[in-house]
Amino acid sequence: MDFFRSDRPLNLAHRGASRIAPENTLRAFRLAMELGADGLELDVHLSRDGIPVVLHDADLRRTTDGSGWVWEKTVAELKALDAGAWKDPRFAGERIPTLDEVFEAFGDRALYNIELKAFTPWRVGWVRAVVERVRRYGLAGRVLLSSFNPLALRWAWRLAPEIPRGLLIGPELPLPLRRAWFAFLAPHQARHLHVQMIDEGTVLWCRRNGYAVVAWTANETEEMRRLIQLGVAAIITDEPDRLTRLLAEGSM
């Protein structure tokens, strides 16, 4: 799997350089790459007219000047919203990007950890739309599809077994998801674990069972150092510049 061919943890910018710039915008993604990130962690929803758009929340109120649900809006309606001013007035005019725009902007210069926001069985169309774009741009070896929903990963596996997948796991999830009881439904190559769940034993177990460990979300220097020393495959961070410096220093 090309995604994890590295001799040190990958630096994946969480929604771009989201500590500085408005999350999941082209501005945040460009800044992340300038700060040394290997790739971008981003979230995808589907617009009413079937276009994958890059946005974390289904509710538009937190990160735009709009309201309502993302799937209620056409891509043209979503493009009319301001997705930057909420962060800082200097980012006014930033727009919600489509997945196509992200791929066109960065191509094979970046890795992409795409979280599938598909939580219900009838939203297999969301996964299909993402898979179609990944194939269209020839990026299967540079994309990792992740989700908290094992069914979303199963759909991805059935539709595109060549695109690697990661199961998201966090301490606040219901017990069956926290313990990955349904992992058997969807073959996957990575376990995306909250930083609080990662220790030496967990990393060793994942390696023995063929899983790369992706840590989310680490922003403090000592936490990053600990994860680097444990040998995780990738670290998702809001501060890719800090992680870039630590990796350059050898985390010592």
C-alpha positions as CSV (number, residue, x, y, z in Angstrom):
1,M,0.0,0.0,0.0
2,D,1.7,3.2,-1.2
3,F,0.1,5.4,1.4
4,F,2.2,4.2,4.3
5,R,5.6,3.8,2.5
6,S,7.6,6.1,4.8
7,D,10.3,5.6,7.4
8,R,8.7,8.0,9.8
9,P,5.2,9.0,10.8
10,L,3.3,10.8,8.2
11,N,2.2,14.4,9.0
12,L,-1.5,14.7,8.1
13,A,-3.0,18.2,8.6
14,H,-6.4,17.9,10.3
15,R,-8.8,19.8,8.1
16,G,-5.7,21.6,6.8
17,A,-3.8,24.0,8.9
18,S,-7.0,24.4,10.9
19,R,-5.4,26.1,14.0
20,I,-4.6,29.1,11.7
21,A,-6.9,29.0,8.8
22,P,-10.6,28.1,8.4
23,E,-10.9,24.4,8.4
24,N,-11.5,22.4,5.2
25,T,-10.9,25.3,2.9
26,L,-8.3,25.5,0.1
27,R,-6.6,28.2,2.1
28,A,-6.1,25.9,5.0
29,F,-4.9,23.1,2.7
30,R,-2.4,25.3,0.9
31,L,-1.0,26.5,4.2
32,A,-0.7,23.0,5.5
33,M,1.4,21.9,2.6
34,E,3.6,25.1,2.9
35,L,4.1,24.1,6.5
36,G,5.5,20.7,5.6
37,A,2.5,18.4,5.9
38,D,2.7,15.2,3.9
39,G,-1.0,15.2,3.4
40,L,-4.5,16.5,4.2
41,E,-7.1,15.1,6.5
42,L,-10.5,16.2,5.2
43,D,-14.2,15.4,5.5
44,V,-16.7,14.8,2.7
45,H,-20.5,15.2,2.5
46,L,-22.7,15.1,-0.6
47,S,-24.6,18.1,-1.9
48,R,-28.2,17.8,-3.0
49,D,-27.1,17.4,-6.6
50,G,-24.7,14.6,-5.8
51,I,-21.4,16.5,-5.7
52,P,-18.8,15.6,-2.9
53,V,-18.1,18.8,-0.9
54,V,-15.4,19.2,1.8
55,L,-17.0,20.1,5.1
56,H,-16.9,18.6,8.5
57,D,-20.4,19.4,10.0
58,A,-23.6,18.4,8.3
59,D,-25.1,21.5,9.8
60,L,-23.9,24.6,8.0
61,R,-24.1,27.1,10.9
62,R,-20.7,26.6,12.7
63,T,-18.3,27.2,9.7
64,T,-20.4,29.2,7.2
65,D,-22.8,32.1,7.2
66,G,-25.6,29.7,6.1
67,S,-28.0,27.5,7.9
68,G,-29.6,24.1,7.3
69,W,-28.1,20.8,6.3
70,V,-25.5,20.4,3.6
71,W,-27.4,17.7,1.7
72,E,-30.4,20.1,1.4
73,K,-28.3,22.5,-0.7
74,T,-27.1,22.3,-4.3
75,V,-23.4,22.8,-4.9
76,A,-24.1,26.3,-6.3
77,E,-26.0,27.2,-3.1
78,L,-23.1,25.9,-1.0
79,K,-20.6,27.9,-3.1
80,A,-22.5,31.1,-2.3
81,L,-21.7,30.7,1.4
82,D,-18.8,32.3,3.2
83,A,-16.7,29.6,4.8
84,G,-13.9,31.8,6.2
85,A,-15.2,34.8,8.0
86,W,-16.2,32.8,11.1
87,K,-12.5,32.1,11.7
88,D,-11.3,35.6,11.2
89,P,-12.4,38.6,9.0
90,R,-9.2,38.3,7.0
91,F,-10.5,34.9,5.6
92,A,-13.8,36.4,4.5
93,G,-14.7,35.0,1.0
94,E,-13.3,31.5,1.5
95,R,-15.7,29.0,0.0
96,I,-16.6,25.4,0.6
97,P,-14.4,23.4,-1.8
98,T,-15.6,20.5,-3.8
99,L,-13.5,17.3,-3.7
100,D,-12.7,17.9,-7.3
101,E,-11.2,21.3,-6.5
102,V,-9.0,19.8,-3.8
103,F,-7.7,17.1,-6.1
104,E,-7.2,19.6,-8.9
105,A,-5.3,22.0,-6.6
106,F,-2.9,19.4,-5.1
107,G,-3.0,16.3,-7.3
108,D,-0.3,13.8,-6.5
109,R,1.7,16.3,-4.4
110,A,-0.3,15.4,-1.4
111,L,-1.7,12.4,0.5
112,Y,-5.4,12.5,1.3
113,N,-7.1,11.0,4.4
114,I,-10.8,11.4,3.5
115,E,-13.3,10.8,6.2
116,L,-16.6,9.5,4.9
117,K,-19.4,11.2,6.7
118,A,-21.8,8.4,5.8
119,F,-23.7,7.2,8.9
120,T,-26.8,5.6,7.5
121,P,-27.3,2.6,5.2
122,W,-28.9,4.5,2.3
123,R,-25.9,6.9,1.9
124,V,-23.8,4.4,-0.1
125,G,-24.1,7.1,-2.9
126,W,-21.7,9.3,-0.9
127,V,-19.1,6.6,-0.9
128,R,-19.6,5.9,-4.6
129,A,-19.2,9.6,-5.5
130,V,-15.9,9.8,-3.6
131,V,-14.6,6.6,-5.2
132,E,-15.4,7.9,-8.6
133,R,-13.4,11.1,-8.0
134,V,-10.4,9.2,-6.6
135,R,-10.3,7.0,-9.7
136,R,-10.9,9.9,-12.1
137,Y,-7.8,11.7,-10.8
138,G,-5.7,8.5,-10.6
139,L,-5.1,8.9,-6.8
140,A,-6.0,5.5,-5.4
141,G,-2.4,5.0,-4.1
142,R,-2.5,8.4,-2.4
143,V,-5.9,8.2,-0.7
144,L,-6.9,6.6,2.6
145,L,-10.7,6.4,3.2
146,S,-11.7,6.5,6.8
147,S,-14.9,6.3,8.8
148,F,-16.4,5.6,12.2
149,N,-19.0,3.6,10.3
150,P,-17.9,0.1,9.4
151,L,-20.7,-0.1,6.8
152,A,-19.2,2.9,5.0
153,L,-15.9,1.1,4.8
154,R,-17.6,-2.0,3.6
155,W,-19.2,0.0,0.8
156,A,-15.8,1.4,-0.1
157,W,-14.2,-2.1,0.0
158,R,-16.9,-3.5,-2.3
159,L,-16.8,-0.5,-4.7
160,A,-13.0,0.0,-4.8
161,P,-10.9,-2.6,-3.0
162,E,-7.7,-1.0,-4.4
163,I,-8.2,2.1,-2.2
164,P,-7.0,1.6,1.4
165,R,-9.3,2.1,4.3
166,G,-9.0,3.0,8.0
167,L,-11.5,2.4,10.8
168,L,-11.9,5.4,13.1
169,I,-12.2,4.5,16.8
170,G,-12.6,6.9,19.8
171,P,-13.1,6.6,23.6
172,E,-16.5,8.3,23.5
173,L,-18.1,5.8,21.0
174,P,-20.6,3.2,22.1
175,L,-18.9,0.0,23.3
176,P,-19.4,-2.0,20.1
177,L,-17.7,0.7,18.0
178,R,-15.1,1.5,20.6
179,R,-14.1,-2.2,20.7
180,A,-14.4,-2.6,16.9
181,W,-16.8,-5.5,17.2
182,F,-18.0,-4.9,13.6
183,A,-14.5,-4.5,12.1
184,F,-14.9,-7.9,10.4
185,L,-17.6,-6.3,8.1
186,A,-15.0,-4.2,6.3
187,P,-11.4,-5.3,5.6
188,H,-9.2,-2.3,6.3
189,Q,-5.5,-1.6,6.6
190,A,-5.4,1.1,9.3
191,R,-6.8,1.8,12.7
192,H,-7.4,5.5,13.3
193,L,-7.2,5.7,17.1
194,H,-7.7,8.7,19.4
195,V,-4.4,9.7,21.1
196,Q,-5.7,8.6,24.5
197,M,-6.1,5.1,23.2
198,I,-2.6,4.6,22.0
199,D,0.2,3.0,24.0
200,E,3.0,0.6,23.3
201,G,0.7,-2.5,23.7
202,T,-1.9,-1.1,21.3
203,V,0.7,-0.3,18.7
204,L,2.2,-3.8,19.0
205,W,-1.2,-5.5,18.7
206,C,-2.0,-3.5,15.6
207,R,1.3,-4.4,14.0
208,R,0.8,-8.1,14.8
209,N,-2.6,-7.9,13.2
210,G,-1.6,-6.1,10.1
211,Y,-2.9,-2.6,10.9
212,A,-1.1,0.7,10.5
213,V,-1.8,3.1,13.5
214,V,-3.1,6.5,12.6
215,A,-3.2,8.8,15.7
216,W,-5.8,11.6,16.0
217,T,-5.6,14.4,16.9
218,A,-2.2,15.4,18.4
219,N,-1.3,19.1,18.9
220,E,1.0,19.2,21.9
221,T,4.8,18.7,21.5
222,E,5.1,16.0,24.2
223,E,2.2,14.0,22.8
224,M,3.7,14.2,19.3
225,R,7.1,13.0,20.6
226,R,5.4,10.1,22.4
227,L,3.6,9.0,19.2
228,I,6.7,9.3,17.1
229,Q,8.7,7.2,19.5
230,L,5.9,4.6,19.5
231,G,6.3,4.3,15.8
232,V,2.8,5.1,14.7
233,A,2.3,5.3,10.9
234,A,0.7,8.7,10.8
235,I,-0.2,11.6,13.1
236,I,-3.2,13.8,12.4
237,T,-2.7,17.3,13.7
238,D,-4.1,20.9,13.7
239,E,-0.5,22.1,13.8
240,P,1.5,20.5,11.0
241,D,4.3,23.1,11.4
242,R,5.0,21.8,14.9
243,L,5.0,18.2,13.8
244,T,7.3,19.1,10.8
245,R,9.9,20.5,13.2
246,L,9.8,17.5,15.5
247,L,10.2,15.1,12.7
248,A,13.1,17.1,11.4
249,E,14.7,16.9,14.8
250,G,14.2,13.2,15.1
251,S,11.7,13.8,18.0
252,M,14.6,14.0,20.5
